Amino acid sequence: MGILGEIGTLTWTHRTNGILGRGERARFVAAVLLEQGRGTPRVLAARLRAGRGRGGPDPSELTPPNSQVAREAMELCGAELSEPVVEHSYRSYLYARALALAEGIECDEEATFVGAMLHDWGIKEIPALRDRCFTLPGAEQALALAEANGWAPARGDSAAEAITLHLNPTVPAAQGTVQHLVHDGVLLDVVGLRAPELDAGGIRRVRDRHPRMGFNRIGGGALREHGRNVPGCRSRALFQTGFGLALRLGPWQD
């Protein structure tokens, strides 16, 4: 886990409501700044190469799992979330699956789908939240969905933890394959990180089929509001360390 320790894990988020302690905030900011130093050149390279490049896995060839739990996740999101958020979540899943192929690692398609689709579930609750991280409602919904479909607890925890971890600057595969893939799929959609590893035409087709509809502006605005309402949350720390600039530097603008 490195410098972040337990920050962002399901256990930590349940224990703290996702509120950073003073020492934890310092470690989180340090981790963000370190990852920015590593990632900014890659984001800029992705912007320069947007629309070009072949050879990586094609995310447009992938589809969601054909299962009851996947259908339930889609129905929940379609009924409760705005279209830009739903389309962002769907794109994030396709990119996560494609990155699994690029890395040559096994992917639990259902758990990855549930984690990706519900990672922004709590965005609808941001205006009312004052004392906990917006990732908690999504994690709780994922756990309820997993239990209703008879998943083993560890499998449900992986989908829920992918949601609580997605605000961290980095989630290595050692923290869990589902957690890692959802995080990197979300980050690819938002700022373009790791986009050069996938087929550029495939990314373009995904965006054509699942349009962005101003998601960076909408999602960024929601997270800024969350940071104002819950000063100890990771969203506030992210914007205080340059996340707003990262939203503007991504290879595809809204």
N, C-alpha and C positions, 0 to 999 in steps of 0.2 A: 504493500500500500504506500510505502515511501512517506514523503512529508505529510501527506493528507491523513494518514492513519485511518481511523474509523469514519472520518467526516464523509457524509453522504450515504453511508451504508444504511440498510433498512433498520438494523438495530440502533444505530446512532440517531437516525431520524425519528424513530419511535420514542427514544429516550429523551431527546432534546427538543422535539417538535421542529427540528430542522433549524434551530437557532444557534448560531456560532457563539461560543464563548470567546473571551478576549484572546487567549492564546490560540484558539482554533482559527479565529479570523486572521491572525497574523500568518499562520501556516497556510491557510487557504489562499490568501493574497500572494504569498511567496510562490505557491504552486502555480497560480494563474500567470504570474509574471514570467516564471521559468518556461511554462508551456507557450506563452506568447513569443518568447524569444526563439523557441524552436519552430513554432507553427506559422508565424507571420510570413517568412519567406515562402513557405509552401502555399499559403493562401494567395499570395501575390502571383506565384507561378501558376496556380490554378486559374486565376483571373486572366492572365496573359494567354493561357492555353485553352480557355473556354471555347467549346465548339470544335476543338481539334483533338486528334489523337485516337488511335484504335488499338486493339489488342487486349485490353482488359475485359473482364466480365461485363456483359450487357445487362443492366438492370431492367430494361424494358421487356426482356424475355421472361421475367420472373412473375409469378402470381402468388396471391395469398394462399395459405393452406385451405383446403376444402373440408372444413370441419365445423362442428357445432359451435365450439368455443370461438372460432374465428368469426363466424356469422354473428354470434351474440356481441362480440366486441365491435364489429362494424355497425350493428344496429344501435348499440348504445351511443357510439360516437355520432352517428348520423342524427340521432334524436336530440342530443344534448349539446353538441359543439357546433361552432360556426364552420362553414364550408372551407375557408382558408386553413383552419386548424386541422380539420379532417384530412385535407389533401396533403398538408405538410407531414402529418403522421404516416400517411400511406406512402409518400415518397421516401420517408425515413426508413420504413420497413424494406422497401425495394433496395435501397442503397445498402442497408445492413446485410441483407441476403447476398448481394453482389460482393460486398467486402469479405464475407465469409468465404466465397469462392476464390477471391483474390488471395486470401491468406491460406487457403487450403485447410480450413478448420471446419469441424462439424457444427451444424446449426440446428438447434431446436426451433423449427419453424413456427410452431404454435406459440411457444413462450416468447419468442422474438416478436411475433406479430402482436400479441397482447401487450407486451411492454412498449412497443413502438406506437401502437394505436392509442394507448391510454397515457402516454408520458406527459401529455399536456391536458389531461382530463381536468385538473384543478384550475386551469386558466379561467374557467367560468366562475370560480369562487373567489378570484383575486379581489374584487371590490369589497367583499365582506371580511376577508381574512385579516386578522390583526396580530395573531399570536403563534402562527405556525407556517411552515413552508408550504407552498402550493403543490409540491410534489406528493404530499401525504394523501390527499384525497384520491389521486390517481393510483397510488400504491394500494390503498385500501380497496378500491374498486377492483384492481387486478387480483388481489387476494380473494375477494368474494367470488369473482368469476371463476378462478381456479378451483376453489372449494366446491362450487356448484357443479363443476364438471368433473369432479373426482380426481383432481391432480394430487400427486404426492406433495406434502408440504414444501419440500425443498424446491420443487419445480415452480410452485406458485411464488415462493420467496424470490426466485431468480428473476421472474417477470416484474415483481413489485420492486425489487432492488434496482433493476434497470431504470425504473422511473425515478427513484430517489437519488440515484447516482448521476443522472444525465446532466445535471448542472455542474458537475465537477469538471475541471479543465482537462482531465485525462482519466480514462478507465482502462487499465491494461487487461489483457485476456486472463491474467492470473486472478483477477477478481471475479471471474465468471464469464463464460463465452457469451451468454445472452446479454449480460450487463455491458460488456465490451462492444458488442456489435450494435446494440441499440444506441449507445452513446455516440459511436463513430458515424452511424447512419444519420442521426439527428444533426451532428456537427457538419457533416458533408452537405446536408440540405441547407443549413443556415449560413455557413461561411465558406463552403467549398473545400474544406480540408479533406484530403485524400481523394478528391475528384480525379486527379490524373491517373489514379490506379484503375479507373473504370473506363469503359468505352464511351467516348464523348458523344457519339451519336445516340447511344442508348440513354444517356442522361438527358439529352435534348428531347428524345421521344417521351421519356417519363414526364418531363415538365410540360410537354404539349398535352399529354393525356390527363395530367393532374396539375393544372395551372397553379402558379404561386399566389395570385390574387392579392398581392401586397403583404404576404405573410411576415416578412422581416419587419415591416413597419408596424403591423398589428401585434405580432408577438413581442417585438421589442418594447412597444408602448405598454403592453400588459406587464412585462417584467419590470419595467421602470416603476410602474404604479405599485407593484408588489414590494419593491425595494423601499419605496417611500412609506408604505403602510406597515411593513415589518422590517425595521432597520437592521435587525440581526441576521437576516436571511442571506443566503448565498447570492441571490439576485442583486442585492444592493452592492455587495462586494464586487461582483462581476462588472457592473457598470462603473464603479469607482476605479477599476483597473483597465478600462479601455474596451469593454465589450461593445459599446455603441459604435466605436470605430471599426471593430471587426465586422459588425453587421453591414457597414457601408463598403467594406473592402471586398466582400465576397464576389465571386465571379459572375453571379447573376443577380441583377438588381430588380427591385419591385417597382 
